[in-house]
Amino acid sequence: MNKQQAQKRIEQLQEQIRYHNYRYYVLDEPIISDAEYDRLFQELQQLEEQYPQLITPDSPTQRVGAPPREELGTVEHTVPMLSLQSVYEEEDFRHFLQTVTDETGDDVSFVAEPKYDGLAVELIYRDGVLQVASTRGDGWVGEDITDNVRTIRTVPLRLIKAEGAPPVPPLLEIRSEVFMPVAAFHQLNRQREAQGQSPFANPRNAAAGSVRQLDSTITAARPLDMYAYAVGRVEGHAFSNEWEVLQTLPQWGLKVDDRNTLCASAQECLDYYQQLAQQREDLPYEIDGVVFKVNDFALQQALGSRTRSPRWAVAYKFAARQATTTIKDIIVSVGRTGALTPVAMLEPVQISGVTVSRASLHNQDEIDRKDIRIGDTVLVERAGDVIPYVVKVIPEQRDGTQQQFRIPDKCPVCGTEVLRTEDDPIVRCPNIDCPAQIEGRIEHFASRRGLDIDGLGEKLIAQLVEIGLVERLPDLYDLTQDQLAGLERLADKSAQNLLDALKASKKTTLPRFLYALGIFQVGEHIAHLLAEHFGNLPAIMDASYDELVAIHEIGPEIATSVRRFFDAPQNRQVVAELLERGIQIEQAQPTAATLAGVSFVFTGALKEFSRDQARQAVEQRGGRVTSSVSRNTDYVVVGSNPGSKYDAARELGVNILDEEAFKRLLTEV
């Protein structure tokens, strides 16, 4: 790149960075991720270092942030609030450490602190009373946010002096970070979405937007917190190092993070960085790296500062968890349970050290709520091991070519008309023969509460499907000893045991068979209700919608799901083939509904009943078994080693039965 090309690129970068500064600092609505902003800034710095004659006074590298917003009023910082140089690689961090030791000597200690993803705020106390609070602004002049900061409960309005602490200085300027805890951030976004407002992209934007309100009552309603981490000008007390500051501030009533630490060597710094990186997902607040500062103030002064950042400190950043990219297409995947999930196909982007090219869009409601379109520029996040998801759309990047998306009315795998219900945002394929669902269908069919086919586990099912031995449920009953014995990790004895289990599963009950079919919204309880009401499988398969909704506890959605399942020719064909393979549905002896409307909860181990047997005994008599205790629970049956449900029953005054009393109840009522 020659000088003319460099000047053109520098001008482009300056213009882009100024705009992004405005979005970030003034509007609190960034349209690129922090990592992408850092890349632009670093490119500008490198070009200006290569061509120093092209540096202009108004270059973003010559200032810290953006000009303060005029509506809030301004505060001039007596000691500039500089930004920190950011590094992302261990090699660059080691270079920082080496530079420090080369210039100051080997005996250097560092204070290490979490780098909070919030808003830097200066607090000025005179005679121990909070007088002024301001943002960083451009580093020299910030916005006056005093009234808003006064609403934050962790910001003391008056300092205290703990026993044995030095006197509170007449003038004390505190550097702090205002942030929003992660749990509170998610709660706030849920509230905003419920009110039809757009969610905040991340806790940093939520905190910044809350603190920079013109109406302090809005700030007061936001769940903000604060940590103090440094001092500016101090009169009446002298500190010699950063660690002393962090030890003293709590004695004056200021909140300091107990995760701060003192590192005596480069290795201790690196160990702390790794430790915090591992804890990142479990912290109650967002951090995007670790700040390392030379501890000794005299050494800091000797090292000095650059235009916008001190030479004695660095921010060692973690891999970015958010990035902006483009949605190239939206496809629909069909899961093991038949759920149709829209998936955004992304222009590949690096997030948290991983190349991300897909992101779940969850359901149509989510797409509509966020107004996500094919071709949109979006902010994508990947936190921990969570599947990447779209945080928000950046509508400013739209050029009119974006296309809206609707989940199709037919399954993209098998072509069956999908099932939509009013109260469930998930669209489902009800086809029991859908190839995308076969493994999940078999697992459910063979489960303990289904036909209880012992030995037919997830790995074996996957193997049977992969090699083509089982493509549909009826194929299970066509398996032979020779086919099974040839499979990996399945010896002759195991193969025979599985065949025996398949044979045993052919004798079953109507409720079990209905449950095993995996009809959406038909769990064990509903299966029992259907079996008791209609008495046989053909009657259930041919029952009308009106006949179904007439049954107590079966509403319109369950009736629609049952009707849709048995209206599908392929589902009726599977049922017919299962019966042809020898499935025998025992006619249950009618049992009086002596426990109709009575609810039970079980806790602890029973001697004469398995949990399934106890459940069936209740449901056969019209009762219902639930998993949690409430005031509406009629009985809690207690076995040995009961859990917290027993305590809850006692506290709520629910009837408690031991196993003997439960047995008597079954025979007496």
CORKA-V933635 format. One record per residue. N is the residue number from 1. RES is the residue in three letters. D_FIRST is the distance of its C-alpha to the first C-alpha in Angstrom with 2 decimals. Layout:
((N:RES:D_FIRST) (N:RES:D_FIRST))
//
This chain:
((1:MET:0.00) (2:ASN:3.78) (3:LYS:6.76) (4:GLN:8.06) (5:GLN:5.82) (6:ALA:6.14) (7:GLN:9.71) (8:LYS:10.41) (9:ARG:9.60) (10:ILE:11.57) (11:GLU:14.31) (12:GLN:14.58) (13:LEU:14.95) (14:GLN:17.38) (15:GLU:19.41) (16:GLN:19.69) (17:ILE:20.70) (18:ARG:23.18) (19:TYR:24.76) (20:HIS:25.08) (21:ASN:26.52) (22:TYR:29.03) (23:ARG:29.99) (24:TYR:30.36) (25:TYR:31.97) (26:VAL:33.85) (27:LEU:34.84) (28:ASP:34.95) (29:GLU:33.65) (30:PRO:30.17) (31:ILE:28.66) (32:ILE:26.21) (33:SER:27.14) (34:ASP:26.60) (35:ALA:24.38) (36:GLU:22.03) (37:TYR:22.04) (38:ASP:21.29) (39:ARG:18.23) (40:LEU:16.84) (41:PHE:17.90) (42:GLN:16.50) (43:GLU:12.97) (44:LEU:13.49) (45:GLN:15.06) (46:GLN:12.40) (47:LEU:9.75) (48:GLU:12.71) (49:GLU:13.70) (50:GLN:10.51) (51:TYR:10.87) (52:PRO:14.66) (53:GLN:15.28) (54:LEU:13.82) (55:ILE:16.46) (56:THR:19.25) (57:PRO:22.83) (58:ASP:22.97) (59:SER:19.94) (60:PRO:21.31) (61:THR:20.37) (62:GLN:22.97) (63:ARG:25.77) (64:VAL:27.51) (65:GLY:28.49) (66:ALA:29.53) (67:PRO:32.18) (68:PRO:35.72) (69:ARG:37.70) (70:GLU:40.11) (71:GLU:43.04) (72:LEU:43.44) (73:GLY:43.59) (74:THR:41.49) (75:VAL:41.98) (76:GLU:40.23) (77:HIS:39.52) (78:THR:41.02) (79:VAL:38.69) (80:PRO:35.21) (81:MET:34.64) (82:LEU:31.21) (83:SER:29.17) (84:LEU:28.48) (85:GLN:25.38) (86:SER:25.26) (87:VAL:24.80) (88:TYR:25.44) (89:GLU:25.72) (90:GLU:28.54) (91:GLU:26.27) (92:ASP:24.58) (93:PHE:28.08) (94:ARG:29.44) (95:HIS:26.71) (96:PHE:27.95) (97:LEU:31.51) (98:GLN:30.81) (99:THR:29.17) (100:VAL:32.28) (101:THR:34.75) (102:ASP:33.05) (103:GLU:33.41) (104:THR:36.78) (105:GLY:38.63) (106:ASP:39.52) (107:ASP:42.18) (108:VAL:40.06) (109:SER:41.14) (110:PHE:39.14) (111:VAL:40.39) (112:ALA:39.12) (113:GLU:39.44) (114:PRO:38.67) (115:LYS:35.71) (116:TYR:37.50) (117:ASP:35.87) (118:GLY:37.66) (119:LEU:37.52) (120:ALA:37.44) (121:VAL:40.49) (122:GLU:42.07) (123:LEU:45.89) (124:ILE:47.79) (125:TYR:51.37) (126:ARG:53.83) (127:ASP:57.08) (128:GLY:56.18) (129:VAL:55.84) (130:LEU:52.67) (131:GLN:51.81) (132:VAL:48.25) (133:ALA:45.64) (134:SER:42.08) (135:THR:38.72) (136:ARG:35.61) (137:GLY:34.20) (138:ASP:31.24) (139:GLY:32.42) (140:TRP:34.51) (141:VAL:36.51) (142:GLY:37.70) (143:GLU:40.04) (144:ASP:43.77) (145:ILE:44.95) (146:THR:48.17) (147:ASP:50.58) (148:ASN:48.55) (149:VAL:48.13) (150:ARG:51.87) (151:THR:52.49) (152:ILE:50.78) (153:ARG:53.68) (154:THR:51.85) (155:VAL:50.91) (156:PRO:53.97) (157:LEU:55.22) (158:ARG:57.12) (159:LEU:56.36) (160:ILE:59.09) (161:LYS:60.03) (162:ALA:60.92) (163:GLU:63.66) (164:GLY:62.47) (165:ALA:59.18) (166:PRO:58.22) (167:PRO:58.99) (168:VAL:56.54) (169:PRO:54.58) (170:PRO:55.30) (171:LEU:51.58) (172:LEU:49.31) (173:GLU:45.81) (174:ILE:44.89) (175:ARG:41.45) (176:SER:42.03) (177:GLU:40.63) (178:VAL:42.41) (179:PHE:42.10) (180:MET:44.00) (181:PRO:45.57) (182:VAL:44.56) (183:ALA:48.07) (184:ALA:48.51) (185:PHE:45.16) (186:HIS:46.27) (187:GLN:49.65) (188:LEU:48.15) (189:ASN:46.00) (190:ARG:49.13) (191:GLN:50.97) (192:ARG:48.24) (193:GLU:48.13) (194:ALA:51.94) (195:GLN:51.83) (196:GLY:49.35) (197:GLN:46.46) (198:SER:42.94) (199:PRO:42.37) (200:PHE:39.96) (201:ALA:36.88) (202:ASN:37.50) (203:PRO:39.69) (204:ARG:37.09) (205:ASN:37.03) (206:ALA:40.79) (207:ALA:41.28) (208:ALA:38.95) (209:GLY:40.54) (210:SER:43.96) (211:VAL:43.52) (212:ARG:42.02) (213:GLN:44.93) (214:LEU:46.80) (215:ASP:50.00) (216:SER:50.74) (217:THR:53.27) (218:ILE:50.44) (219:THR:48.86) (220:ALA:52.31) (221:ALA:52.59) (222:ARG:49.33) (223:PRO:49.57) (224:LEU:47.31) (225:ASP:47.33) (226:MET:45.91) (227:TYR:45.10) (228:ALA:44.86) (229:TYR:42.43) (230:ALA:42.03) (231:VAL:43.40) (232:GLY:42.12) (233:ARG:44.62) (234:VAL:48.05) (235:GLU:51.15) (236:GLY:54.26) (237:HIS:52.83) (238:ALA:50.46) (239:PHE:48.34) (240:SER:47.04) (241:ASN:44.68) (242:GLU:43.20) (243:TRP:45.79) (244:GLU:48.60) (245:VAL:47.19) (246:LEU:47.14) (247:GLN:50.70) (248:THR:52.05) (249:LEU:50.71) (250:PRO:52.92) (251:GLN:55.92) (252:TRP:55.26) (253:GLY:55.11) (254:LEU:51.35) (255:LYS:50.09) (256:VAL:47.84) (257:ASP:46.52) (258:ASP:48.53) (259:ARG:45.62) (260:ASN:43.98) (261:THR:44.37) (262:LEU:44.04) (263:CYS:42.09) (264:ALA:43.01) (265:SER:40.38) (266:ALA:37.02) (267:GLN:38.96) (268:GLU:40.96) (269:CYS:37.80) (270:LEU:36.49) (271:ASP:39.98) (272:TYR:40.19) (273:TYR:36.85) (274:GLN:38.10) (275:GLN:41.46) (276:LEU:40.14) (277:ALA:37.81) (278:GLN:40.97) (279:GLN:42.95) (280:ARG:40.35) (281:GLU:42.05) (282:ASP:45.45) (283:LEU:44.64) (284:PRO:46.21) (285:TYR:42.97) (286:GLU:39.30) (287:ILE:36.95) (288:ASP:33.30) (289:GLY:33.13) (290:VAL:34.73) (291:VAL:34.37) (292:PHE:34.88) (293:LYS:35.93) (294:VAL:37.12) (295:ASN:40.83) (296:ASP:41.96) (297:PHE:41.39) (298:ALA:41.54) (299:LEU:38.69) (300:GLN:36.69) (301:GLN:37.24) (302:ALA:36.21) (303:LEU:32.89) (304:GLY:32.19) (305:SER:29.57) (306:ARG:26.01) (307:THR:25.56) (308:ARG:26.21) (309:SER:27.49) (310:PRO:29.92) (311:ARG:28.97) (312:TRP:32.33) (313:ALA:31.84) (314:VAL:29.62) (315:ALA:29.91) (316:TYR:29.79) (317:LYS:29.33) (318:PHE:31.02) (319:ALA:29.44) (320:ALA:29.14) (321:ARG:32.23) (322:GLN:30.91) (323:ALA:28.01) (324:THR:27.45) (325:THR:27.35) (326:THR:28.91) (327:ILE:32.40) (328:LYS:32.15) (329:ASP:35.93) (330:ILE:39.13) (331:ILE:41.62) (332:VAL:45.07) (333:SER:46.20) (334:VAL:49.89) (335:GLY:50.89) (336:ARG:53.81) (337:THR:56.01) (338:GLY:55.19) (339:ALA:52.87) (340:LEU:50.21) (341:THR:46.93) (342:PRO:43.97) (343:VAL:40.67) (344:ALA:37.21) (345:MET:34.84) (346:LEU:31.43) (347:GLU:27.82) (348:PRO:27.50) (349:VAL:26.33) (350:GLN:26.63) (351:ILE:29.51) (352:SER:31.29) (353:GLY:29.58) (354:VAL:30.92) (355:THR:29.39) (356:VAL:31.38) (357:SER:31.93) (358:ARG:35.40) (359:ALA:37.22) (360:SER:40.90) (361:LEU:41.92) (362:HIS:45.51) (363:ASN:47.59) (364:GLN:47.83) (365:ASP:48.91) (366:GLU:45.70) (367:ILE:43.62) (368:ASP:45.64) (369:ARG:45.59) (370:LYS:41.80) (371:ASP:41.40) (372:ILE:39.05) (373:ARG:37.97) (374:ILE:36.17) (375:GLY:32.59) (376:ASP:32.62) (377:THR:29.86) (378:VAL:31.76) (379:LEU:31.75) (380:VAL:32.90) (381:GLU:34.50) (382:ARG:35.60) (383:ALA:37.88) (384:GLY:39.39) (385:ASP:40.81) (386:VAL:41.29) (387:ILE:40.18) (388:PRO:37.07) (389:TYR:38.10) (390:VAL:36.74) (391:VAL:37.13) (392:LYS:36.51) (393:VAL:35.04) (394:ILE:32.39) (395:PRO:34.01) (396:GLU:31.44) (397:GLN:29.10) (398:ARG:31.76) (399:ASP:31.28) (400:GLY:34.78) (401:THR:34.18) (402:GLN:35.41) (403:GLN:38.77) (404:GLN:41.65) (405:PHE:43.20) (406:ARG:46.83) (407:ILE:48.26) (408:PRO:50.30) (409:ASP:54.10) (410:LYS:54.43) (411:CYS:53.25) (412:PRO:50.20) (413:VAL:51.67) (414:CYS:55.34) (415:GLY:55.66) (416:THR:58.30) (417:GLU:58.54) (418:VAL:57.01) (419:LEU:58.99) (420:ARG:58.01) (421:THR:60.11) (422:GLU:60.15) (423:ASP:59.72) (424:ASP:57.25) (425:PRO:53.60) (426:ILE:53.28) (427:VAL:53.90) (428:ARG:55.71) (429:CYS:56.74) (430:PRO:60.50) (431:ASN:60.78) (432:ILE:62.22) (433:ASP:61.14) (434:CYS:57.43) (435:PRO:55.52) (436:ALA:52.88) (437:GLN:55.67) (438:ILE:57.90) (439:GLU:57.05) (440:GLY:57.44) (441:ARG:60.62) (442:ILE:62.15) (443:GLU:61.38) (444:HIS:63.09) (445:PHE:65.96) (446:ALA:66.63) (447:SER:66.22) (448:ARG:69.12) (449:ARG:70.00) (450:GLY:69.57) (451:LEU:71.47) (452:ASP:70.84) (453:ILE:69.91) (454:ASP:69.69) (455:GLY:67.12) (456:LEU:64.87) (457:GLY:61.78) (458:GLU:58.16) (459:LYS:56.98) (460:LEU:59.89) (461:ILE:59.44) (462:ALA:55.78) (463:GLN:56.92) (464:LEU:59.69) (465:VAL:57.39) (466:GLU:54.62) (467:ILE:56.99) (468:GLY:58.75) (469:LEU:62.16) (470:VAL:62.07) (471:GLU:60.50) (472:ARG:62.99) (473:LEU:65.39) (474:PRO:68.49) (475:ASP:66.87) (476:LEU:67.50) (477:TYR:71.20) (478:ASP:70.72) (479:LEU:69.21) (480:THR:71.28) (481:GLN:71.88) (482:ASP:70.27) (483:GLN:67.08) (484:LEU:66.72) (485:ALA:67.75) (486:GLY:64.93) (487:LEU:62.25) (488:GLU:60.16) (489:ARG:61.83) (490:LEU:64.89) (491:ALA:68.01) (492:ASP:71.29) (493:LYS:72.78) (494:SER:69.81) (495:ALA:69.81) (496:GLN:73.51) (497:ASN:73.09) (498:LEU:70.53) (499:LEU:72.87) (500:ASP:75.68) (501:ALA:73.56) (502:LEU:72.73) (503:LYS:76.42) (504:ALA:77.38) (505:SER:74.88) (506:LYS:76.74) (507:LYS:79.42) (508:THR:77.97) (509:THR:78.76) (510:LEU:77.77) (511:PRO:75.67) (512:ARG:73.75) (513:PHE:73.16) (514:LEU:71.93) (515:TYR:69.57) (516:ALA:68.31) (517:LEU:67.35) (518:GLY:64.54) (519:ILE:65.38) (520:PHE:62.98) (521:GLN:64.72) (522:VAL:67.75) (523:GLY:67.99) (524:GLU:71.11) (525:HIS:72.95) (526:ILE:72.44) (527:ALA:73.35) (528:HIS:76.62) (529:LEU:77.33) (530:LEU:76.88) (531:ALA:79.01) (532:GLU:81.78) (533:HIS:81.88) (534:PHE:81.81) (535:GLY:83.27) (536:ASN:81.70) (537:LEU:78.43) (538:PRO:79.42) (539:ALA:80.42) (540:ILE:77.05) (541:MET:75.16) (542:ASP:77.19) (543:ALA:77.40) (544:SER:76.43) (545:TYR:74.00) (546:ASP:76.99) (547:GLU:78.80) (548:LEU:75.78) (549:VAL:75.15) (550:ALA:78.87) (551:ILE:78.46) (552:HIS:78.10) (553:GLU:74.56) (554:ILE:73.05) (555:GLY:71.09) (556:PRO:69.39) (557:GLU:66.12) (558:ILE:67.92) (559:ALA:70.29) (560:THR:67.45) (561:SER:65.68) (562:VAL:68.90) (563:ARG:69.75) (564:ARG:66.25) (565:PHE:66.38) (566:PHE:69.78) (567:ASP:69.16) (568:ALA:66.43) (569:PRO:68.18) (570:GLN:65.95) (571:ASN:66.92) (572:ARG:70.62) (573:GLN:70.20) (574:VAL:68.77) (575:VAL:71.69) (576:ALA:74.14) (577:GLU:72.69) (578:LEU:72.78) (579:LEU:76.45) (580:GLU:77.05) (581:ARG:75.59) (582:GLY:78.36) (583:ILE:77.09) (584:GLN:80.30) (585:ILE:80.18) (586:GLU:83.12) (587:GLN:85.11) (588:ALA:84.95) (589:GLN:88.26) (590:PRO:88.17) (591:THR:87.94) (592:ALA:89.09) (593:ALA:86.34) (594:THR:87.96) (595:LEU:84.68) (596:ALA:83.26) (597:GLY:80.90) (598:VAL:81.11) (599:SER:77.85) (600:PHE:77.44) (601:VAL:74.89) (602:PHE:75.21) (603:THR:74.19) (604:GLY:74.99) (605:ALA:76.44) (606:LEU:79.63) (607:LYS:82.14) (608:GLU:83.63) (609:PHE:80.75) (610:SER:77.19) (611:ARG:74.90) (612:ASP:74.79) (613:GLN:78.58) (614:ALA:79.03) (615:ARG:76.63) (616:GLN:78.45) (617:ALA:81.82) (618:VAL:80.72) (619:GLU:79.02) (620:GLN:81.99) (621:ARG:84.12) (622:GLY:81.81) (623:GLY:80.12) (624:ARG:76.45) (625:VAL:74.41) (626:THR:71.43) (627:SER:68.96) (628:SER:69.22) (629:VAL:72.13) (630:SER:72.72) (631:ARG:75.74) (632:ASN:76.19) (633:THR:76.70) (634:ASP:80.38) (635:TYR:80.54) (636:VAL:78.47) (637:VAL:79.74) (638:VAL:79.26) (639:GLY:79.24) (640:SER:78.72) (641:ASN:75.74) (642:PRO:74.87) (643:GLY:71.56) (644:SER:70.55) (645:LYS:72.10) (646:TYR:75.52) (647:ASP:74.70) (648:ALA:73.41) (649:ALA:76.65) (650:ARG:78.78) (651:GLU:76.85) (652:LEU:77.13) (653:GLY:80.76) (654:VAL:80.16) (655:ASN:82.99) (656:ILE:82.40) (657:LEU:84.01) (658:ASP:84.33) (659:GLU:84.50) (660:GLU:88.31) (661:ALA:88.28) (662:PHE:85.58) (663:LYS:87.78) (664:ARG:90.79) (665:LEU:88.83) (666:LEU:87.89) (667:THR:91.56) (668:GLU:93.22) (669:VAL:91.31))
//
